[in-house]
Every structure is written in C-alpha cells, then in structure tokens.
C-alpha cells in the first residue's frame, strides 16, 4: 500500500493545460511569422492568447490543489505537533474551500453581466474570460476535497519528492 500511487484523477486537466499552452505558443509564433515576414498580423491572436492564459492559470491551479503543491511558507507549520498539524491542515482546506466558493459565486454574477458584451476581436461573449474563474473555483474545490478524501489517506507519511508533509 505504501508504494501505491494515487490515481491521477486530474490527468485530463493536465492534458488540457498542455494543449492550451501549445495553442498559445503556436498562435504566438504564427503571429510573429505573419507580422514580420508578410506584414499581415492576425487581429485576434493576442486576445486569444490572453484568454487561454487565464484559462491555463485556473485549470492549472486545480491540478496544483490536487497535488497539494501550492506555494506556502511552512516554517511554523512544521514546528507544530503532528496532531495540531492535522487540525491546521483541515482548517486550511476549509478556509480555501470557503474562499473558492465566494470566488466562484461572485464570478458567476460577473459572467452573466459580461455576457451582454462581445470580445473585441473574437466572436465570443466577454463572459468567457470570467468563466475561467467560475470553472477553476469549482475544480479547485473538487480537487481539495478529493485530496482530503482520496489522496491524504493513502499518503499520510512525508512525501519524499516534496521533502516534507504538505499543509493541505
């Protein structure tokens, strides 16, 4: 059981981030090529790249929540007794879920408001940018809960790849 790796339920998210990043790089290189060699820039490439980068950030954040690898300062956390670290871990998860629920809820309102407009260069409603926060918040909540229910029970010991026990 110790050597068993948890099933990577967020693999589709990792693949989506990789595909989106490939599209961003491809569109950017195409834009550079067309602009400097043919003097015919694409009107929509910058807006598409910005849109995809926002989506990459939120989808990638969900994968990071699953891994428990968010940036944190754990000097004081590691000085706590093991039982108190467990309590702090659950408080951390609860606060994170609460914040993400507020983020998701308020972003729904913004998506609805911004769907009344279109993006300037792409034939998409402007709310598609804010929709990344809504979807990302939901995915991060699912990842945090999944980590608590599924991953943590399998790996209660220190993660040697990380160097110490993670606070999430």
C-alpha positions in Angstrom: 0.0 0.0 0.0 2.9 2.4 0.7 4.2 2.2 -2.8 0.8 2.6 -4.4 0.4 5.9 -6.2 -2.9 7.6 -6.1 -4.8 7.6 -9.4 -4.2 10.9 -11.1 -7.8 12.0 -11.4 -6.7 15.4 -12.7 -4.8 14.0 -15.7 -7.4 15.4 -18.1 -6.8 18.8 -16.6 -3.0 18.4 -17.0 -3.6 17.4 -20.7 -5.9 20.4 -21.2 -3.3 22.8 -19.8 -0.7 21.3 -22.1 -2.9 21.5 -25.2 -3.9 25.1 -24.3 -0.3 26.1 -23.8 0.7 24.5 -27.1 -2.1 26.5 -28.8 -0.8 29.8 -27.2 2.7 29.1 -28.3 1.6 28.1 -31.8 -0.7 31.2 -32.3 2.0 33.5 -30.9 4.7 32.0 -33.3 2.2 32.3 -36.2 1.5 35.9 -35.3 5.3 36.7 -35.2 5.8 34.9 -38.5 2.9 36.6 -40.3 3.7 40.1 -38.9 7.4 40.2 -39.7 7.6 38.1 -42.9 4.3 39.0 -44.6 3.4 42.3 -42.8 -0.1 40.8 -42.2 -0.7 40.4 -38.5 -3.6 38.4 -37.1 -6.2 40.6 -35.4 -7.4 38.0 -33.0 -4.1 36.3 -31.9 -3.3 38.5 -28.9 -6.8 38.3 -27.5 -6.9 34.5 -27.9 -3.5 34.1 -26.2 -4.7 36.3 -23.2 -7.9 34.3 -22.9 -6.2 31.0 -23.0 -3.5 32.1 -20.4 -6.3 33.0 -18.0 -7.9 29.5 -18.5 -4.5 27.8 -18.1 -3.9 29.6 -14.8 -7.3 28.4 -13.3 -7.2 24.9 -14.7 -3.6 24.5 -13.7 -4.4 25.8 -10.2 -6.9 22.9 -9.8 -4.2 20.4 -10.7 -1.9 22.0 -8.1 -4.6 21.8 -5.5 -4.9 18.1 -6.2 -1.1 17.7 -5.8 -1.0 19.9 -2.6 1.9 21.8 -4.1 0.7 25.4 -3.8 3.3 27.8 -2.7 3.3 28.1 1.1 5.5 29.1 4.0 5.5 26.2 6.4 8.2 27.1 9.0 5.7 27.4 11.8 3.6 24.5 10.5 6.5 22.1 10.7 7.2 23.1 14.3 3.7 22.1 15.4 3.0 18.7 16.9 1.6 16.1 14.4 -1.9 16.2 15.8 -2.1 20.0 15.6 -0.7 19.9 12.0 -3.6 17.7 11.1 -6.0 20.2 12.6 -4.3 23.1 10.8 -4.4 21.1 7.5 -8.2 20.8 7.8 -8.6 24.5 8.8 -6.5 25.4 5.8 -8.7 23.3 3.5 -11.9 24.7 5.0 -10.7 28.3 4.5 -9.6 27.5 1.0 -12.9 26.0 0.1 -14.8 28.9 1.6 -12.7 31.4 -0.3 -13.1 29.5 -3.6 -16.9 29.2 -3.0 -17.1 33.0 -2.7 -14.8 33.5 -5.8 -17.0 31.1 -7.8 -20.3 32.6 -6.7 -19.2 36.2 -7.4 -17.7 35.2 -10.7 -21.0 33.7 -11.8 -22.6 37.2 -11.4 -19.8 38.8 -13.4 -20.1 36.2 -16.2 -23.8 37.0 -16.5 -23.1 40.7 -16.7 -20.2 40.4 -19.1 -22.1 38.1 -21.5 -24.0 41.1 -22.6 -20.9 42.2 -24.5 -18.6 40.5 -27.0 -14.9 40.4 -27.1 -13.3 42.9 -29.4 -11.6 40.6 -31.9 -13.1 37.1 -31.2 -16.7 36.2 -31.8 -17.2 35.2 -28.2 -19.1 36.8 -25.3 -16.8 38.7 -22.9 -18.0 36.5 -20.0 -15.9 33.6 -21.3 -12.9 35.3 -19.6 -14.6 35.4 -16.2 -16.0 31.9 -16.7 -12.4 30.6 -16.2 -12.7 31.8 -12.5 -16.0 30.0 -12.1 -14.9 26.8 -13.6 -11.5 27.0 -11.9 -13.0 27.6 -8.4 -15.3 24.6 -8.8 -12.4 22.4 -10.0 -10.2 23.6 -7.1 -12.9 22.9 -4.6 -13.3 19.4 -6.0 -9.5 18.9 -6.0 -9.2 19.9 -2.4 -12.0 17.7 -1.3 -10.6 14.8 -3.4 -7.2 15.3 -1.8 -8.6 15.1 1.7 -10.9 12.1 0.9 -8.7 10.2 -1.5 -5.1 11.2 -1.6 -4.3 12.0 2.0 -5.4 8.7 3.5 -3.1 6.8 1.1 -0.1 9.0 1.8 -0.1 10.1 5.4 3.7 9.9 5.7 6.1 12.5 4.4 6.2 12.9 0.6 9.9 12.3 -0.2 9.5 14.2 -3.5 8.4 17.3 -1.7 10.7 17.0 1.3 8.1 17.2 4.0 4.5 16.8 4.8 2.3 19.2 3.0 -0.1 21.5 4.9 -3.1 20.8 2.6 
